[in-house]
């Protein structure tokens, strides 16, 4: 069930967050939701990864991963042709 949440934040912080969301092809709502879920899960589940890995979680979208997989396959094909 979804519910609406209103926040009051610094305008520069909001503008920066919107640019970040746009660059990563994600909605600001999804980013905030993920952050809140991550906050609550820290108390339920012990961390399995280093802080660096945790900070990178969610940076790549599914589309990014698919694009990298296609580029990787293309690179392997080119390397096989050169042999």
MOGI-V808112 format. One record per backbone hydrogen bond with DSSP energy under -0.5 kcal/mol. NH is the residue of the N-H (numbers start at 1). CO is the residue of the C=O. If there is no record, write none. Layout:
# MOGI-V808112
NH|CO / NH|CO
This chain:
# MOGI-V808112
9|7 / 14|10 / 15|11 / 16|12 / 17|13 / 18|14 / 19|15 / 20|16 / 21|17 / 22|18 / 23|19 / 24|20 / 25|22 / 26|21 / 31|27 / 32|28 / 33|29 / 34|30 / 35|31 / 36|32 / 37|33 / 38|34 / 39|35 / 40|36 / 41|37 / 42|38 / 43|39 / 43|40 / 44|40 / 45|41 / 54|50 / 55|51 / 56|52 / 57|53 / 57|54 / 59|56 / 65|61 / 66|62 / 67|63 / 68|64 / 69|65 / 70|66 / 71|67 / 72|68 / 73|69 / 74|70 / 75|71 / 76|72 / 77|73 / 78|74 / 79|75 / 80|76 / 81|77 / 82|78 / 83|79 / 83|80
